[in-house]
């Protein structure tokens, strides 16, 4: 595969000539790496020191919750970039994990090389900022969806466990809703909204610090979604 040809075919590098790219790649750190299907490319919490551009194949981006379960955040394909919204962050660690969906070829550009390309080419700078902003927006939206789904599952499991422990359909909460929200890692309004949704489904009835389970089977279904 002609990697310079593949790079110049991408909108991000469309205003560079092959010779110009070759000269920068010679002076600064980069790598081209192949990963087999199923390989982990980076894990959540690892330091981000470069951006990745997919030259061949596809990857899956995942979030791991506190119980070790994986949630699919999305897939990325040829021409897409990973890491531009993290590389220049004050806390430059990956918020997500990524694995190869198929055999993948990735181009890795060091932070120094990215900075140089930004300095010499305004189009590259504008494209990078646009991609980073779009990635951040889409990631926030998708993680909100995952958080809501996880919150519903956690609430359902808690209520089912409390029902079994107390031996009653009406559960008295041992803490305030504010403390409950903090324990779940969400804002209190998010907790209140999810409880109202569960009420609308006919699964529970909320009255101050008491929650009555109206449909245990529905809660079980919500816990497994």
Secondary structure, DSSP 8 states (H G I E B T S, - for coil): --HHHHHHTSGGGTTS-HHHHHHHHHHS-EEEEEE-TT-EEE-TT-B--EEEEEEES-EEEEEE-TTS-EEEEEEE-TT-EESTTTTTSTT-B-SSEEEESSSEEEEEEEHHHHHHHHHH-HHHHHHHHHHHHHHHHHHHHHHHHHHHHHHHHHHHHHHHHHHHHHTSSEEE-SS-HHHHHHHHTS-HHHHHHHHHHHHHTTSEEEETTEEEES-HHHHHHHHH-
